[in-house]
Each structure stands twice: as C-alpha cells, then as structure tokens.
Amino acid sequence: MKIKSIFLASLLSAGGYTHAADLLETFRAAQASDPVFASARAAQQVGQEKLPQGRALLMPTVNLSAASTFNDNNIQYLGKTIFPGGNYRYNNNGYNLSLSQPLFRWQNWLAYNEAELQVAQTEAQFRLAEQDLVLRTAQAYFDVLIAQDSVQLADAQKNAITEQLAQAKRNFEVGTATITDSQEAQARFDLVRAQEIAAQNNLEIKQRMLQQLTNIPPTELKRLGKAFKLLTPQPANMDKWIEDAQLSNPQLAIAQAATQLADKEVERYRAAHYPTLDLVVNYGKNYANGGTFGVGTDSRNTNIGVQLNIPLFQGGAVNSKWREAEGNRERAKAELENARRTVATQTSLAYLGVVSGIAQVQALQQALTSSESLLEASKLGHEVGVRTNLDVLNAQQQLFATRRDLYQAQYNYLLSQLRLRAAAGALGADELTQVNQALY
C-alpha cells in the first residue's frame, strides 16, 4: 500500500491556498469578464431596440420648422403704374407644424411584426451565448483539473520509480539483481520526468485559457469529492430528450425566427404594391413687418386631410426584391431543417455521452482496483523472485494511467451532463450548481 501513500502525499502537498474557487464562482467571474459574453450581452441590448423602432412606424410623425428672413427688395417699375416703387426692407418670421399619422400602411405593420421576431431571435441568441459560456467555463475548469491531476500523477509516479530505482541499485550492489533492473528503472524514471515536464507545461496553458475567461490569475480550484455521483439522465429516454430539444433548443429557436422573418419579408415586399393612406395635419403662422408695398402681414394657415399614394412603377425594383425575399425564404427553410437535424444529433450524442460515461467511469473504477492489486502482487512477486523489476514498473505505469483515465472519464461525464442540458435548452446556473455540488 506504499504506492497509495506516495500518491496521497503528492495530492496533499498541492494545497496551500486558504480558499479554492469552485465551478460556480468561476462561472460568475466569466460572466463578468468574458469578452465574448460581453459582446453577446451588448448584441442583446441592441436587438431589443428593434421593437420600439418597429412600433415607431405605426405612430404619428410630428415636425416643427421655423424661419426668420431679412428681405431687402428694390423695385423700379417701367412705365406708368399705380404701384409705388422703391426700396423695401423688412423681416419675415414664421413657423409650421405638421403631423402625419399612417392610416393604412401594410408594410409598416409587417415591419413591426418583423421587429417582434427580431427581438425573439436576439433573446434566443443571448440564451445560446449563456449556455455556451457555461460549457466553455466548465470545459476550461475541468481542463485545469485534469492538467493538475496529470502533474500530480507524474510526480507520484516519479517518486514511486525513484524508490524502485534505489531498490534496484541496492539489490545490484548486494548481488541479488542484475544491472538490467537498474537500467530499466532509470529509463522509466527519465521517461516519467519528461512526462512531468510536459504535464507542467500543459497545466500552465490550461490555466491561461481559464484566465482568458475570468481575467483572474490562476488560483487553486476545488476538485471532485465524495459528493460525486453517477446519475442516469431523467427521463432515461433519448427520444424524449430529442423531443424537448426540438421545443426549447435556442439554436432551433434562432432558425425558426429566421424562417418566420423570411416569410414576413416576402409579405412586406409584396405589400410594396399596396396603396398607402395617411392623415395629414398642417398648421402654419407667418409674420412680416413690411412688404413690397410697405404693408406688413400676419397670417395663419391650418389644413387637415388624408393623403392617398398609389405606387405604380419603380423600375422593377419591387418585383426584384420580392423574388429575392422568396429565395431567402427557401434558404431559411433549408437552414431550419438542417438546424432540426443538427439539434437531434447533438442531443443524441450528449445523451449517449452521459450513458456511456457512466459505464466508462464504473469500468475504470473496477480497473483501478485491479491495477492496485496487480501492483501489490507484482511487488510481492518481485520480492520472492517470481516477478521482474520490469513487471513492477509496468504495473506502476498501468496504475497511474488508469487513475488518470478515471479522472478524465469523470470530468467528461460531468461535461456530457451539461451538454445534454444545453441541447435540451435547459442549461443555466441551476444545472451548473448541481455539478458544483460534486466539488469540495
């Protein structure tokens, strides 16, 4: 059991931080600092403005204009006339207030409907960005953990081989072993040392990738603890998960909104042939302190009416845009079908990832127990002369490789759980909290 003691000691020696960040804290930091998510949040705010812009097309338009003009007129009449000539200087001041209220503009109604769809599409895109951030954070978090595990496993294996190397040298000195045992142990030690250097470099890389999300220097992270459990997906029916994904997956919601938008675009360009009817109101006031005959004026004008406009011909542009919109609608339909199939495939793969992940973790747990027994038996056999030093080294390598594979399988299982929730459109902070409970 000495190999276990060496391994546990290497794990405990990695401590030293007063507080280890968990997955949920890391996600909160990523929410506040990740530039990709910040861009998605800004895009959501931009998209929400489409609705008031569309509503504005149905509201009245009011304009106020004002002017003040200085006039310097010099008039000389040729021939006899009763009108006096001369130089006239005066100011002309006035303003005009106009209001236009659409009564029938079918294009504007369709544009407002499009704005509602654009907002819905923007919200779905933001939900997708939230889910993507959860997955990216979990992936980066577990990548750091497996990198840390690899470093610690390499260190523990190096310590075990160091002990084996020292024993081989002692046995050679007393004549109970050959030089080959020492050379085999030395070669394995050199290999593990190289693996340890690679593992340390990989850990640095994974920490920097996590820092890119959180903008926080590398810190100690909480690991999987005794609360880790293997849970079968509920419901345990792949078709039901696919059905839920078809209803709630944000990727599919985006594609559906795009198809509906394309339908509205066809209607809107068809409506470009329709007449428009507006209520028009004008009120104007003008004051002049002089004029051509030296007489000032103070006038006021008010008019109310309806204005009908019938588009007749615009050079074929309307029909061209109509055909373009129909082509875009067919493309959107094809993309929607592709999104449905993609979501179904993603959901199936995520479901199988959880189910197979459970089986793989259980198999590796049993394999770890067997590897530990094999190592103990190999060491005992080596002591009594029925096993070689190479057998012991191979058993050690198998044990550490199995332990590393088990850690990786556990992390992959947790990630598959999150991916399954994401495929079903049900991934958020609550689901991340459930995974976070497996950490200590």
C-alpha positions, 0 to 999 in steps of 0.5 A: 500500500506504499504506492497509495501513500506516495500518491496521497502525499503528492495530492496533499502537498498541492494545497496551500491556498486558504480558499479554492474557487469552485465551478460556480464562482468561476462561472460568475467571474466569466460572466463578468469578464468574458469578452465574448459574453460581453459582446453577446450581452451588448448584441442583446441590448441592441436587438431589443431596440428593434421593437420600439423602432418597429412600433415607431412606424405605426405612430404619428410623425410630428415636425416643427420648422421655423424661419426668420428672413431679412428681405431687402427688395428694390423695385423700379417699375417701367412705365406708368403704374399705380404701384409705388416703387422703391426700396423695401426692407423688412423681416419675415418670421414664421413657423409650421407644424405638421403631423402625419399619422399612417392610416393604412400602411401594410408594410409598416405593420409587417415591419413591426411584426418583423421587429417582434421576431427580431427581438425573439431571435436576439433573446434566443441568441443571448440564451445560446451565448449563456449556455455556451459560456457555461460549457466553455467555463466548465470545459476550461475548469475541468481542463485545469483539473485534469492538467493538475491531476496529470502533474500530480500523477507524474510526480507520484509516479516519479517518486514511486520509480525513484524508490524502485530505482534505489531498490534496484541499485541496492539489490545490484550492489548486494548481488541479488539483481542484475544491472538490467533492473537498474537500467530499466528503472532509470529509463522509466524514471527519465521517461516519467520526468519528461512526462512531468515536464510536459504535464507542467507545461500543459497545466500552465496553458490550461490555466491561461485559457481559464484566465482568458475567461475570468481575467483572474490569475490562476488560483487553486480550484476545488476538485471532485469529492465524495459528493460525486455521483453517477446519475442516469439522465431523467427521463432515461429516454433519448427520444424524449430528450430529442423531443424537448430539444426540438421545443426549447433548443435556442439554436432551433429557436434562432432558425425558426425566427429566421424562417418566420422573418423570411416569410414576413419579408416576402409579405412586406415586399409584396405589400410594396404594391399596396396603396398607402393612406395617411392623415395629414395635419398642417398648421402654419403662422407667418409674420412680416413687418413690411412688404413690397408695398410697405404693408406688413402681414400676419397670417395663419394657415391650418389644413387637415386631410388624408393623403392617398399614394398609389405606387405604380412603377419603380423600375422593377425594383419591387418585383426584384426584391420580392423574388429575392425575399422568396429565395431567402425564404427557401434558404431559411427553410433549408437552414431550419431543417438542417438546424432540426437535424443538427439539434437531434444529433447533438442531443443524441450524442450528449445523451449517449455521452452521459450513458456511456460515461457512466459505464466508462467511469464504473469500468475504470473504477473496477480497473483501478482496483485491479491495477492496485492489486496487480501492483501489490502482487507484482511487488510481492512477486518481485520480492520472492523472485517470481516477478521482474523489476520490469513487471513492477514498473509496468504495473506502476505505469498501468496504475497511474494511467488508469487513475488518470483515465478515471479522472478524465472519464469523470470530468467528461461525464460531468461535461456530457451532463451539461451538454445534454442540458444545453441541447435540451435548452435547459442549461443555466446556473441551476444545472451548473450548481448541481455539478458544483455540488460534486466539488469540495 
